[in-house]
Amino acid sequence: MKILVANWKMNGLFDEFKRYFDNLLSKSIPKDRKIIFCLPYIFLHEASILTKDYLNIKIFSQNCHHEPRGAFTGEISCEMLKSIGVSGSIVGHSERREIGETSEMTNKKIKLLLNEKMTPILCIGEKLENHQIVKDVVESQIFSSLYGINNIKNIIFAYEPVWSIGSNKEVEFENIKKVSEIIYEFCNKNYNDNPNILYGGSVNKSNCEKIMKLKNINGVLVGRNSLNIESFERIING
Ligand code: PGA
């Protein structure tokens, strides 16, 4: 089963979301694909109602707060998300690390999500200036994000080189192979299990199949090219 994650980021208006989902749900999705939509908060409730009978579509958020509840104006907790049918959340995305999410916060978010039986998608990846030390970067991101957690069964890892996100650079297959191997070995050694690894960063209909065939890669995380139903459908259907 390959996993395809759509990360809409801060895009889409309510009527556009409705049209997209009407269109999506009128088509059949290949049985060997699981589609995860990480939507803006305001669409989550409606999306989880619309998709509740579709076993291979799951609705996730793009973030959640690192505390369970309390005086955090404007924030949304894991428990609140769970109560409207959301199944998981992205954590540690580089666009959030950029505005202050630390590995300690990511760690707390993962613990809260797992506590709610929700699935974290943990984003890890190096900046261009750290490309030479990618092994150290991803291992330390995993290690600190998973502090106090010893079971990775319900965690999805997304390797996203920061320099590839939102760029038009060619995807570097050799790099994906190398880093997914590093993540795979690190998880086997430290958590005694095989990690579920996705790749994200400039995934499109032309590179998607080849990425998904790489050893150790179980799927892709798609930003821009998931916003338009026709282009995402081409990715879904291979
Ligand atoms: P992109 O975004 O597909 O637009 O490069 C990917 C991501 O941010 O996860």
Boltz pocket constraint, residues with backbone or C-beta under 6 A from the ligand:
constraints:
  - pocket:
      binder: B
      contacts: [[A, 7], [A, 160], [A, 164], [A, 165], [A, 166], [A, 167], [A, 200], [A, 201], [A, 202], [A, 203], [A, 221], [A, 222], [A, 223], [A, 224], [A, 225]]
      max_distance: 6.0
